[in-house]
Amino acid sequence: MAKISTSDFRNGLNIILDGEIYTIIEFQHVKPGKGPAFVRTKLRGVENGKNIDKTYRSGENMESVRVERQPYQFLYSDGDMFFFMNQQTYEQIPLERSRVEKAQYVTDGLVCTLVVDVENEKILYAEPPDQIETEIIQTDPGVRGDTAQGGSKPATILGGAVVQVPLFINQGEKIRVDTRTGNYLERVKS
């Protein structure tokens, strides 16, 4: 593990704080008119998921953690275990549901990103891509004339997530969804 200073901070950097790995979501160097400079940070726990705010003195040192992001294809889930496969080596890796971010968007064959702590060779978590194409498995039919301004209705997609879609979208259609916000983006043309 490498020692870094607050001047090395950047978004996405992983550091160790109280024995846990945290990712820097955002940071700000502050130089008040009176007193020493400091760095205000927002951190997210990689394993525990906690969001915290922490202030560091300017020039303070801490340990960084090297992580790699590797593409793995989701194969299937069995109870609370999700199974992913490396597409080059065909190695299969089981991962607990609690370590799969936004699991409701993960469906068979989806290529997800596994974040790996390189020094300890430990998989920290898996995350789906920012946008996915999926099929609507259940929604009520839209009734023409319901609204004057468009409107929306709930629709259940593969994986079990519920997304608000326009009234013209029907069951069995494919749509594109933003997994970061859970919003409908567009209908996918075949």
C-alpha angles and dihedrals in degrees: 000000000000126000113233135182129226087256087067094058118126134159112278095025114139120221137174116246120174091344094306129105115243131183121219107238095178138344138189130199109221124195108183120199090245125038134014125318119260141182122237114204140184111211133189121204111238096207103022098038093222119149115216139171117225133178122210129192112247110268094019114148129226139160122269125208122219112225130178128207113219129182115239128173118234111235108176145315126242112192106306095346124094118199121213130184130212104231095214102044098023088227112157121219125193117214130184117248090240089064094052109089115219091002091176089074096049112102135168114297096011114142107228132182118248114202111214129193098226098200094053096029089229126145107232101186146323126236133188121236118276091252128030136184111225142161128249109238098180136016137136116255114260115243116221113241096024093125139014096215105046108266132194142239135202118264129185114223132197108290093037103270118141115224130184108239134178117270093251093064114099137194114282095028122124119237138178116240131191104228093198093063103015091235128146110245108179147322114270114232115221 
